[in-house]
Amino acid sequence: MAYAGNDPLQKIETAKIKKEEADNAFKQGNLQTALLKYHEALMYLQGLDKNMLNAMSGGSSAKSPPAEVSDGEDEIETPGVKARKEEPEKKELSEVDDLLSKIYSNQSACHIKKQNWKRALETAEKSMSKNPENFKAQFRKGKALAELGYVEKSLATLEELLKKNPADQASINAEIARVKAADREREKKHNQKFKGFLNKKTAPKSFDSVSSTPSNTSSSSVQSTESEASTASVASSTGTVPAPNATLEPSGLVEVSEEEFEKAKRANARA
């Protein structure tokens, strides 16, 4: 006889104890302890020896296929069992799957409390893989999908649940309404943000910024023209060309006719 540590029934009972400890920790708000205890419960349900389960159900272990180890996520099956399975074995497997489904679903509840939406979705789906009729897991899946932004999938999940579980119609309808309202609010904020972005992108420049550049350009152009004119005047009277950007000052040299020169000479002589 196998020692107690390998006894599938003992493992199942230990898993139940760990689950109960986790449930109590969850009720007290100690989410980390709850998640740890749920994980420990899953560890006891993993690795159940299928040959031993087959032997317990009355089958012959010698005729069974080699022992396989379950990873705790796939359904636990008994190798070599055909259509005429015995009732005790069906109860055994049903109990394990039901327990796994509840543990995964409660893990999902912990992750929802922690707002870890990805893990909440993963564990809810694992729960439903063990028991598609776990309505709490399906509800949590719908909630997690909505928080992850998959609104259409969330609503489809919740509406399907409403058909399967009309007894919880009030709470399911409330969640559907919440998901729709949150989606409308997100859409509204998105549109406002996008509108603000477009307004900012297409806004015209201010009057000052538009007018300042031509004004400065015009002033600079006038000054440049005057400077060039003065430069040309000096160049023509002196025969020299000032250096670029040099300050232009009156030279005192004025061209006069010879007649005007003689008249000025006589006036100076009389004086």
Secondary structure, DSSP 4 states (H G I P E B T S, - for coil): ---GGG-HHHHHHHHHHHHHHHHHHHHTT-HHHHHHHHHHHHHHHTT--HHHHHHHTT--GGGSPPP----SSSPP--TT--S---HHHHHHHHHHHHHHHHHHHHHHHHHHHTT-HHHHHHHHHHHHHH-TT-HHHHHHHHHHHHHTT-HHHHHHHHHHHHHH-GGGHHHHHHHHHHHHHHHHHHHHHHHHHHHHHHHHHHPPPPHHHHHHHHHHHHHHHHHHHHHHHHHHHHHHHHS--PPTTPPP---------HHHHHHHHHHHHH-
